[in-house]
Each structure stands twice: as C-alpha cells, then as structure tokens.
Amino acid sequence: MIIKVTLQSILQTIAWTIVCGVILPLLLTVAFQTLFPYQANGSLITVGGKLVGSELLAQQFTGDKYFWPRPSANSYGSSPSGLVTSSGSNLGPTSAQLQTNVQANAKALRAAHHLPDNAPVPADLVFASASGLDPHISPEAARFQVARVAAARGLSADRVAALVEQHVELSQWGFLGEPRVNVLVLNLALDNEVPGKQP
C-alpha cells in the first residue's frame, strides 16, 4: 500500500510538472507572442533600428532639454553586470535619511526651475518609487517641467504643454490606477519636435 501511494505521488508530481512547467508555459508563450508580440517582448522601443529602452522601465534623463523621471534609489536599475535590478530605499516614513533625501531632491528641483525655497513641488519628483524603475510620472509632474523644457528647447510653453497633454495616459479601463505620463515616450516625442542630445 505504501509503495502504491508513493508511486502515485511520484507519477502525479512528474505529470503536473510537465503540464504546469512545460506545456502550459509553451502554450502561453505561443499565444502571447501571437496575440501581443510587442508586450510579450518587453514593450521595447526602437528608433531608427536602434533600441532606446522599454516603456516599462524608467531611465535617467539629465539636462534641461528633457522631462525628468521620478528619483530612483537604485540608479534606475543599472548595474555593472548589465542586469536590471528593482529595489527601493526601504527607508520608513520616520527615517531621518528619507527626510534628508526628499529635502535635497526638492531643493535641487526648485533650483532647476528657478523657484523660491518654499514653492510647492510635485511629490513624485522628490520621492523615489518603490521599485526604482517606475517609468511614469503624474501629469502634474510633467506640467511642472514644461517651462524649463520649453526654454531649453527654444519652443513655446504652449507647444510643449500640448505635447504633454497628448501623452497623458488615462486610468486603465477608466478605473484602474491614476492618469500618468510615460517619461521615455514623452521625451522621444519631444525629440521628434526638436531633436536634443541627452548628456
């Protein structure tokens, strides 16, 4: 009896390993590659045949000619090995280091936009995301940067603001998540208006 039950357990383990570990993943891979190839391959964006990034991963933009993403506690997932890693700072709301980081981010943001020391700034431009890879900012954070980007590009603020509004993504299905702007997609659209070179 014990041998029979043991044999059944082994066979069940082998069978379900094959079904769930081989057959199902293969079926899903074929289905998604057929129905949603762009998403299944990482939502990769190419310009002129050159890979520039993924819609799903933030990357650092510097200089006044570009919209800036949220701060990242892990340097936007970059590592010497080339692997993309996701992590936050793990600093709690009572952390003195977190307060120092946020105050420094806010000070630098105000200085870059020529604002007084007590001017309000969008929270998502001073607080890092939990993953360090968040590719989106709020529409308010994008609008906050319009004047700086327009001046650096030699464009009218109205033209840049209109570009921002064109790239506001609404809540999924009308109720999931908040409106947002993908920074990489917006910056690529900006380069189509007036080419810029990221430092």
TORMI-762202 format. One record per residue (C-alpha): residue in three letters; x, y, z. Coordinates in nm, 4 decimals. Example, Ala and Ser with C-alpha at 12.3 -4.5 7.8 and 13.67 -1.06 7.14 Angstrom:
code: ALA | x: 1.2300 | y: -0.4500 | z: 0.7800 $
code: SER | x: 1.3670 | y: -0.1060 | z: 0.7140 $
***
This chain:
code: MET | x: 0.0000 | y: 0.0000 | z: 0.0000 $
code: ILE | x: 0.2774 | y: 0.2429 | z: 0.0942 $
code: ILE | x: 0.4650 | y: 0.1612 | z: -0.2266 $
code: LYS | x: 0.1489 | y: 0.2176 | z: -0.4330 $
code: VAL | x: 0.0790 | y: 0.5579 | z: -0.2724 $
code: THR | x: 0.4428 | y: 0.6602 | z: -0.3082 $
code: LEU | x: 0.4431 | y: 0.5603 | z: -0.6757 $
code: GLN | x: 0.1179 | y: 0.7529 | z: -0.7352 $
code: SER | x: 0.2685 | y: 1.0613 | z: -0.5679 $
code: ILE | x: 0.5810 | y: 1.0416 | z: -0.7834 $
code: LEU | x: 0.3783 | y: 0.9997 | z: -1.1023 $
code: GLN | x: 0.1458 | y: 1.2871 | z: -1.0066 $
code: THR | x: 0.4470 | y: 1.5104 | z: -0.9400 $
code: ILE | x: 0.6026 | y: 1.4225 | z: -1.2763 $
code: ALA | x: 0.2727 | y: 1.4680 | z: -1.4617 $
code: TRP | x: 0.1899 | y: 1.8067 | z: -1.3099 $
code: THR | x: 0.5475 | y: 1.9254 | z: -1.3515 $
code: ILE | x: 0.5218 | y: 1.8503 | z: -1.7240 $
code: VAL | x: 0.1747 | y: 2.0093 | z: -1.7540 $
code: CYS | x: 0.2418 | y: 2.3213 | z: -1.5438 $
code: GLY | x: 0.6131 | y: 2.3565 | z: -1.6018 $
code: VAL | x: 0.6412 | y: 2.2753 | z: -1.9727 $
code: ILE | x: 0.3131 | y: 2.2507 | z: -2.1646 $
code: LEU | x: 0.1297 | y: 2.5480 | z: -2.0093 $
code: PRO | x: 0.4253 | y: 2.7913 | z: -2.0375 $
code: LEU | x: 0.4776 | y: 2.6868 | z: -2.4010 $
code: LEU | x: 0.1082 | y: 2.7382 | z: -2.4835 $
code: LEU | x: 0.1028 | y: 3.0791 | z: -2.3120 $
code: THR | x: 0.4267 | y: 3.1848 | z: -2.4833 $
code: VAL | x: 0.2917 | y: 3.0954 | z: -2.8269 $
code: ALA | x: -0.0444 | y: 3.2600 | z: -2.7536 $
code: PHE | x: 0.1020 | y: 3.5860 | z: -2.6246 $
code: GLN | x: 0.3719 | y: 3.6044 | z: -2.8921 $
code: THR | x: 0.0931 | y: 3.5680 | z: -3.1491 $
code: LEU | x: -0.1666 | y: 3.7999 | z: -2.9940 $
code: PHE | x: 0.0518 | y: 4.0571 | z: -2.8138 $
code: PRO | x: 0.4063 | y: 4.0398 | z: -2.9561 $
code: TYR | x: 0.5023 | y: 4.3962 | z: -2.8541 $
code: GLN | x: 0.4057 | y: 4.3451 | z: -2.4898 $
code: ALA | x: 0.5331 | y: 3.9863 | z: -2.4765 $
code: ASN | x: 0.8796 | y: 4.1013 | z: -2.5813 $
code: GLY | x: 0.9106 | y: 4.3698 | z: -2.3146 $
code: SER | x: 0.7440 | y: 4.6708 | z: -2.4815 $
code: LEU | x: 1.0791 | y: 4.7633 | z: -2.6341 $
code: ILE | x: 1.1097 | y: 5.0927 | z: -2.8215 $
code: THR | x: 1.3412 | y: 5.1322 | z: -3.1185 $
code: VAL | x: 1.4279 | y: 5.4491 | z: -3.3074 $
code: GLY | x: 1.5927 | y: 5.4140 | z: -3.6475 $
code: GLY | x: 1.6535 | y: 5.0449 | z: -3.5782 $
code: LYS | x: 1.8313 | y: 5.1214 | z: -3.2505 $
code: LEU | x: 1.6943 | y: 5.0043 | z: -2.9163 $
code: VAL | x: 1.6388 | y: 5.3054 | z: -2.6889 $
code: GLY | x: 1.4531 | y: 5.1474 | z: -2.3974 $
code: SER | x: 1.1321 | y: 4.9899 | z: -2.2761 $
code: GLU | x: 0.8015 | y: 5.1549 | z: -2.1978 $
code: LEU | x: 0.8040 | y: 4.9543 | z: -1.8746 $
code: LEU | x: 1.1364 | y: 5.0719 | z: -1.7298 $
code: ALA | x: 1.2472 | y: 5.4161 | z: -1.6203 $
code: GLN | x: 1.5780 | y: 5.5532 | z: -1.7317 $
code: GLN | x: 1.7657 | y: 5.8564 | z: -1.6156 $
code: PHE | x: 1.7303 | y: 6.1745 | z: -1.8183 $
code: THR | x: 1.9540 | y: 6.4681 | z: -1.7382 $
code: GLY | x: 1.9788 | y: 6.8194 | z: -1.8705 $
code: ASP | x: 1.7102 | y: 7.0810 | z: -1.9117 $
code: LYS | x: 1.6028 | y: 6.9618 | z: -2.2581 $
code: TYR | x: 1.4281 | y: 6.6541 | z: -2.1196 $
code: PHE | x: 1.1495 | y: 6.5728 | z: -1.8801 $
code: TRP | x: 1.2854 | y: 6.4053 | z: -1.5700 $
code: PRO | x: 1.1520 | y: 6.0826 | z: -1.4182 $
code: ARG | x: 1.0995 | y: 6.0059 | z: -1.0526 $
code: PRO | x: 1.4136 | y: 5.9753 | z: -0.8403 $
code: SER | x: 1.5477 | y: 5.6219 | z: -0.8116 $
code: ALA | x: 1.7097 | y: 5.4631 | z: -0.5076 $
code: ASN | x: 1.8876 | y: 5.2075 | z: -0.7275 $
code: SER | x: 2.0146 | y: 5.4260 | z: -1.0134 $
code: TYR | x: 1.7248 | y: 5.3175 | z: -1.2369 $
code: GLY | x: 1.8223 | y: 4.9532 | z: -1.2151 $
code: SER | x: 2.1617 | y: 4.9965 | z: -1.3766 $
code: SER | x: 2.4392 | y: 4.7694 | z: -1.2605 $
code: PRO | x: 2.7933 | y: 4.6834 | z: -1.3787 $
code: SER | x: 2.6697 | y: 4.3370 | z: -1.4802 $
code: GLY | x: 2.4098 | y: 4.4842 | z: -1.7146 $
code: LEU | x: 2.1231 | y: 4.3251 | z: -1.5226 $
code: VAL | x: 1.8203 | y: 4.5382 | z: -1.4391 $
code: THR | x: 1.7516 | y: 4.5249 | z: -1.0677 $
code: SER | x: 1.4470 | y: 4.6567 | z: -0.8887 $
code: SER | x: 1.4629 | y: 4.7972 | z: -0.5377 $
code: GLY | x: 1.3583 | y: 5.0884 | z: -0.3229 $
code: SER | x: 1.5462 | y: 5.2580 | z: -0.0441 $
code: ASN | x: 1.3442 | y: 5.0724 | z: 0.2241 $
code: LEU | x: 1.3525 | y: 5.3913 | z: 0.4323 $
code: GLY | x: 1.0449 | y: 5.4302 | z: 0.6533 $
code: PRO | x: 0.8376 | y: 5.7472 | z: 0.6958 $
code: THR | x: 1.0176 | y: 5.8319 | z: 1.0209 $
code: SER | x: 1.3644 | y: 5.7903 | z: 0.8672 $
code: ALA | x: 1.5889 | y: 6.0956 | z: 0.9003 $
code: GLN | x: 1.7731 | y: 5.9849 | z: 0.5867 $
code: LEU | x: 1.4480 | y: 5.9787 | z: 0.3896 $
code: GLN | x: 1.3676 | y: 6.3322 | z: 0.5035 $
code: THR | x: 1.7168 | y: 6.4450 | z: 0.4067 $
code: ASN | x: 1.6866 | y: 6.2834 | z: 0.0630 $
code: VAL | x: 1.3460 | y: 6.4365 | z: -0.0047 $
code: GLN | x: 1.4570 | y: 6.7821 | z: 0.1086 $
code: ALA | x: 1.7657 | y: 6.7605 | z: -0.1128 $
code: ASN | x: 1.5549 | y: 6.6486 | z: -0.4106 $
code: ALA | x: 1.3083 | y: 6.9318 | z: -0.3541 $
code: LYS | x: 1.5867 | y: 7.1889 | z: -0.3219 $
code: ALA | x: 1.7517 | y: 7.0731 | z: -0.6457 $
code: LEU | x: 1.4170 | y: 7.0710 | z: -0.8249 $
code: ARG | x: 1.3325 | y: 7.4245 | z: -0.7160 $
code: ALA | x: 1.6770 | y: 7.5475 | z: -0.8163 $
code: ALA | x: 1.6495 | y: 7.3892 | z: -1.1629 $
code: HIS | x: 1.3129 | y: 7.5589 | z: -1.2145 $
code: HIS | x: 1.4163 | y: 7.8935 | z: -1.0595 $
code: LEU | x: 1.1556 | y: 7.8743 | z: -0.7842 $
code: PRO | x: 1.1640 | y: 8.0176 | z: -0.4316 $
code: ASP | x: 1.2700 | y: 7.7925 | z: -0.1447 $
code: ASN | x: 0.9142 | y: 7.7424 | z: -0.0200 $
code: ALA | x: 0.7496 | y: 7.6748 | z: -0.3588 $
code: PRO | x: 0.5442 | y: 7.3533 | z: -0.3700 $
code: VAL | x: 0.6764 | y: 7.0752 | z: -0.5908 $
code: PRO | x: 0.5099 | y: 6.7539 | z: -0.7136 $
code: ALA | x: 0.5608 | y: 6.4727 | z: -0.4644 $
code: ASP | x: 0.6530 | y: 6.2163 | z: -0.7286 $
code: LEU | x: 0.9517 | y: 6.4262 | z: -0.8374 $
code: VAL | x: 1.1051 | y: 6.4201 | z: -0.4896 $
code: PHE | x: 1.0045 | y: 6.0755 | z: -0.3579 $
code: ALA | x: 1.1626 | y: 5.7698 | z: -0.5211 $
code: SER | x: 0.9312 | y: 5.4951 | z: -0.6403 $
code: ALA | x: 0.9198 | y: 5.1627 | z: -0.4554 $
code: SER | x: 1.0733 | y: 4.9753 | z: -0.7480 $
code: GLY | x: 1.3220 | y: 5.2401 | z: -0.8597 $
code: LEU | x: 1.2065 | y: 5.1602 | z: -1.2134 $
code: ASP | x: 0.8730 | y: 5.3425 | z: -1.2384 $
code: PRO | x: 0.8531 | y: 5.4739 | z: -1.5982 $
code: HIS | x: 0.5684 | y: 5.7163 | z: -1.5274 $
code: ILE | x: 0.5181 | y: 6.0500 | z: -1.3588 $
code: SER | x: 0.1920 | y: 6.2238 | z: -1.2814 $
code: PRO | x: 0.0506 | y: 6.4715 | z: -1.5336 $
code: GLU | x: 0.1111 | y: 6.7400 | z: -1.2705 $
code: ALA | x: 0.4801 | y: 6.6476 | z: -1.2526 $
code: ALA | x: 0.5085 | y: 6.6689 | z: -1.6315 $
code: ARG | x: 0.3278 | y: 7.0052 | z: -1.6433 $
code: PHE | x: 0.5582 | y: 7.1324 | z: -1.3691 $
code: GLN | x: 0.8579 | y: 7.0810 | z: -1.6018 $
code: VAL | x: 0.7076 | y: 7.2386 | z: -1.9147 $
code: ALA | x: 0.8590 | y: 7.5871 | z: -1.8762 $
code: ARG | x: 1.2121 | y: 7.4522 | z: -1.8197 $
code: VAL | x: 1.1982 | y: 7.2132 | z: -2.1147 $
code: ALA | x: 1.0408 | y: 7.4714 | z: -2.3466 $
code: ALA | x: 1.3064 | y: 7.7303 | z: -2.2644 $
code: ALA | x: 1.5898 | y: 7.4812 | z: -2.3145 $
code: ARG | x: 1.4486 | y: 7.3665 | z: -2.6493 $
code: GLY | x: 1.3582 | y: 7.7102 | z: -2.7780 $
code: LEU | x: 0.9925 | y: 7.6083 | z: -2.8041 $
code: SER | x: 0.6838 | y: 7.7868 | z: -2.6804 $
code: ALA | x: 0.5488 | y: 7.6652 | z: -2.3473 $
code: ASP | x: 0.2107 | y: 7.6117 | z: -2.5147 $
code: ARG | x: 0.3621 | y: 7.3745 | z: -2.7697 $
code: VAL | x: 0.5387 | y: 7.1672 | z: -2.5040 $
code: ALA | x: 0.2304 | y: 7.1712 | z: -2.2807 $
code: ALA | x: 0.0190 | y: 7.0418 | z: -2.5692 $
code: LEU | x: 0.2698 | y: 6.7600 | z: -2.6203 $
code: VAL | x: 0.2373 | y: 6.6670 | z: -2.2533 $
code: GLU | x: -0.1426 | y: 6.6572 | z: -2.2751 $
code: GLN | x: -0.1214 | y: 6.4331 | z: -2.5826 $
code: HIS | x: 0.0796 | y: 6.1818 | z: -2.3770 $
code: VAL | x: -0.1374 | y: 6.1663 | z: -2.0664 $
code: GLU | x: -0.2484 | y: 5.8047 | z: -2.0260 $
code: LEU | x: -0.5858 | y: 5.7766 | z: -1.8522 $
code: SER | x: -0.6716 | y: 5.5177 | z: -1.5877 $
code: GLN | x: -0.6848 | y: 5.1699 | z: -1.7340 $
code: TRP | x: -1.0438 | y: 5.0813 | z: -1.8247 $
code: GLY | x: -1.1470 | y: 5.4073 | z: -1.6629 $
code: PHE | x: -1.0983 | y: 5.2976 | z: -1.3024 $
code: LEU | x: -0.7631 | y: 5.1226 | z: -1.2513 $
code: GLY | x: -0.4751 | y: 5.3454 | z: -1.1447 $
code: GLU | x: -0.4249 | y: 5.7163 | z: -1.1893 $
code: PRO | x: -0.3612 | y: 5.9243 | z: -1.5021 $
code: ARG | x: 0.0096 | y: 5.9179 | z: -1.5846 $
code: VAL | x: 0.2740 | y: 6.0168 | z: -1.8378 $
code: ASN | x: 0.5430 | y: 5.7811 | z: -1.9655 $
code: VAL | x: 0.8658 | y: 5.9824 | z: -1.9467 $
code: LEU | x: 1.0573 | y: 5.7930 | z: -2.2163 $
code: VAL | x: 0.7694 | y: 5.8096 | z: -2.4658 $
code: LEU | x: 0.7198 | y: 6.1806 | z: -2.3951 $
code: ASN | x: 1.0902 | y: 6.2575 | z: -2.4382 $
code: LEU | x: 1.1044 | y: 6.0682 | z: -2.7671 $
code: ALA | x: 0.8055 | y: 6.2674 | z: -2.8915 $
code: LEU | x: 0.9866 | y: 6.5809 | z: -2.7781 $
code: ASP | x: 1.2923 | y: 6.4809 | z: -2.9812 $
code: ASN | x: 1.0660 | y: 6.4440 | z: -3.2836 $
code: GLU | x: 0.9633 | y: 6.8077 | z: -3.2352 $
code: VAL | x: 1.3126 | y: 6.9472 | z: -3.1809 $
code: PRO | x: 1.5987 | y: 6.6965 | z: -3.1609 $
code: GLY | x: 1.8024 | y: 6.7099 | z: -2.8444 $
code: LYS | x: 2.1038 | y: 6.5138 | z: -2.7300 $
code: GLN | x: 2.0958 | y: 6.3679 | z: -2.3827 $
code: PRO | x: 2.4217 | y: 6.4340 | z: -2.1989 $
***
